[in-house]
């Protein structure tokens, strides 16, 4: 078992994103102070030579790979080439350079979209690659599958403590509230907030409202990440989810209540729903001793406060 200590030099790739910033907060809260980071302007992770040079110079002992090109259904489906290319390049470059530089431990963050669209529910780790992917995020899923497999191969073939975690849908501080390129929770927070300010009578939501989704507060994921860094070395990946699920219709109502929007909510069934149901079986990581701490209601309130703090600059 590779051990961390407060002096361990930890590189967080994607430290300004929602996941990376949450992991940094959690590490600092636990006494890890030797954190290394680079902005995308300082280090382009899609450029192999630059990544190799960074690892050779900085020599991090631990790596958390949270950097990714991300977006919701619209962004994914309209930018397949870039979602596949950029995510593949980031993952391959960082994981390979980490191995070549002798990194002691690496944690790769994936996504629940890696599972087949019509896989049995709840989703178990062994369902990977047993069926066709959801077309609207296929490119992103393929890239994430490649990253987790490369991590697994280094673990199995070379005995490196390279591990992967697959979180369910995430939300919370540091989220992206862009009107076109956000995920469902931050997107709805923004739309309901703007509708409330504009005293609009109605908000229209994409899809039928019937799909079931699982959501995990990002700081719960961060706690899982540090837990795995401290106590898990096995090949393969682990699901990390809240264990609860909610329809998009009920989620929209809950967000409207959180924001204070009292108008009508309608659903545009001509727009895609994505996967009909997506909830993950997180029994393996729970058996190791991790469990989520933040309820969806509490998390949405915290997320809305985060949005309000940023709304002037969005």
N, C-alpha and C positions, 0 to 999 in steps of 0.2 A: 504493500500500500504506500503510494507516494504521499508524504506528509507535507502539509503547509505549515508555515510559521509566520509570525507577524512581519518578519523581514523578507519573506518571499517576494521576488520581483514579479509582478503580475501585469501582463499586457491585456488590456480590454480593447478589442477591435470593435468599433462602433460605440464608443463611450458616450457619444452625444445623442444616440437614439434612445427610445423608451426603455428597451431591455438593458442595453449597456450602461446607461446612467443609473438604473435601478440596482444592477449588480455592483456598480462602484459604490453606491450609497450603503449597500448591505456590507460589503467588504470593509469599508471604513468604519462602520458601526461596530464591527467585530474586531477592530484593532489592526487590520491590514492597511498599512500606510504607504507601502512601496509600490504604488500603482503607476503604470506607464500608459500613455495614450497618444494618439496622433489624429488630427482632423484629416478629412479626405483631401484637403488642400495640401497638407503637409506630407501625406503618404497616400498615394493612389494604390489601393489594394488590388486593382485589376492589372497592375504592371509587375510582372514577376521579378524583374531585376531590382526594382525599388523595394519590394517586400523582402527579398533575400538580403539586401544591404541593411535594411532596418534590423532584422534579426541578428545579423552578424555583429552589428554595432551595439545594440541594446542588450542582447543576451537575456531575454526574459526567461524565468523558470517556469512560469505558469501562463497559459493563454486562455482567454475566454473569447470565443469567436461569435460575436453578436452582430457583426456588420452584415448588412444585406440591403438589396434594393427591394422595398416592400410597397404594397398598396392594396386597395380593395378590389372588388370584382371588375369594376370599370377599368382601372389602371392595369390590372393583370391582363385582361382580355384584349386590350388595345396596344399593348407593348410587349408581346410575347418574345420577340427577338432580344430586346434589352434585358428583360427579366431573366431569361435563360443565360445569356452571355455574361452579364455582369455578376450574377450570383455564382455561376460556375467559376469564373476567374478569381473572384474574391476567395472562395472556399479552397480551390485547388492551390492557389499561391500561398495562402496563410498556413494551411495544414502541412503542405510539403516543406515550406521553409521552417516551420516549427520543428518538424522531424529532423531535418538536416542540421538545425542549430542545437539539437539535443534538449529541447524543451521537455521538462519533467512530466507535465500534465497539461492536457488541452481539453476544454469543454466546448463542443460545437452545439449551437442552438438551431434547431430545425423548426418545423411547423406541422400542425396536424393535417395540413392539406396533402401530405405525402401519401395518405391512405387512399385506396380505391374509392370512387364515388359511391358505389353501392356495397361497400364492405359491411359485414355484420356489425351490429351495435350492441354494447359499446365497443369501441375500437381497441383491439389488443395489438401489442407490438408485432406479433407473428402474422398479422394480416397484411403487412407491407408486401407490395408487388404481387398481390393475388388477384388483381383486376384492373380495369381501366380507371384512369384518373378523372377528376372533374375537369372538363375542357376549359372552363374560364380561368383556372389557375394552374393549368398543366405545366407550363414552362417553369414557373416558380417551384412547383413540386418536384419536377425532374432534377432541378439544380439542388434542392435540399436533399433528395435521395442520394445524389452523387456525393454530397458532402458527408452525410452520415456513413455512407459505405466506405469512403476513403478513411475516415476516422476509425471505423471498425477494422479495416484491413491492417492499418498500422498497429492496432492493438493486438490482433490475432497473429500477424506474421512477425512482428518485431517486439512484441511484449511491451509496447509503450502504453502509458496510462492516458490514452486518448479516448474520450467518452462523448456521448451525445445525449441531449435531452430534447424531447418533442413537446413543447407547450401547446395547450389548447388556445383558443382565441384570447388575445391579451388586450388589456386596456389599463388606463391609469396615467399617472404623471409622466409628462414627456411625450404623450401621444401626438399623432399628426391629425390636425383638425381641418385639413385642406378640404374645400367643398367638393372636389372631384376625385381626389386621390387618397381618401381616408378609408379606414375600416368602418364597420357598422356603428359601433358605439360612439366614437368621436364624431363621426359624420352626423349621427342623429342628435348628439348634444348640441352641435353647432346649429343645425337646422331648427330644432325646437327653440333654442335660445333666440335666434334671429326672428323666428315667427312670433315669439312672445314680445320682443322689443317692437316689432312692427304691427302688433295687434292683429295678426293674420287669423282668419277663421279656420284655416285648414293646413295641415302638412301632409304631403303625399310621400309614401314610403315605397321603395322599390320592392317588387315581388308580391307574392300572395300573403305573406305574413305567417305562413304555416311551418317553414323550416325550423327545426330544433337546433339550438346551438348551446355550447358550453363556453363560459367566459371565466378567465382567471385574472385576478388583479396582479399587476406586474411586480409588485413588491413580494407577493407570495412566490412568484417564479424566481425572483432574485434570491429569496431564502432557500429555495430548492437548489439553485445553482451552487451556492456556497456549501450547502449540505453535501452535494455530490462531489464537489472539489475536495472536501474534507474526508469523505468516507466511502467513495465508490471508484473502482478501477476497471470494472468488467467491460468486455467488448459488447457491441450491440448498443441499443438506445433504450431510454426509459421515457414513457409518457409522463407528462406533468399537467394535471388538470384539476379543476375544482370539484368534479364529481357531480355537479348540478347541471341541469339543462333547462332552457326556456325557449318558447317560440319567439320569433321575431316580432309577432304581433304584441305579445305580452311585454317583451323587452321595450318596444317603442312606447307602450303605455307607462312603463316604469320610468323611462328616461323623461318622458313628458312631465310626469309627476315630480321628478327630481328637479327639473328645470323650472317648473311652474307654468308650463304651457297648458291652457285649458280648452283649446280649440279641438276641432275634429281631426282624427287620424284616419286617412284612407290609404288603400294599398293598390299599386299599379301592377296587376298580374301580367301585363305584357312584358315586364322586365324580368330578367332571369332571377331564379331563386338560389342557384348554386346547389350544393349537396342537400338532399332532403333532411338528413339528420346527421349530426356530427357530435358525438360525445365520446370521450376517451376513457378507457379502463386504466386507471392509474394505481392499480392495486400493488404493483411491484415496488414503486417508490414509497408508497404508504407502508408497505411491509418493512421497509428499511427504517422507517421512523419519521418521515416527513408528512405533514398535512397542511392544507391551506388555513389561513387565519382570518381572511377578510371576506365577508358576505358580499353578494352582488349589490344589495341595497346600499351598504356602507361604502363599497368601492365606487359606485356611481356618484355618490355624493362627493367623495374625494376627487373623482375625475372632473366633476363639474367645477369644483373649486379651482382645480388646475387650469381648466379652460378659461374661467373668469380672470385668472391672473395673467393669462396670455392674450386675451381677446383684443386688447388694444393694438397688439402687434401682429395679429393674424390677418 
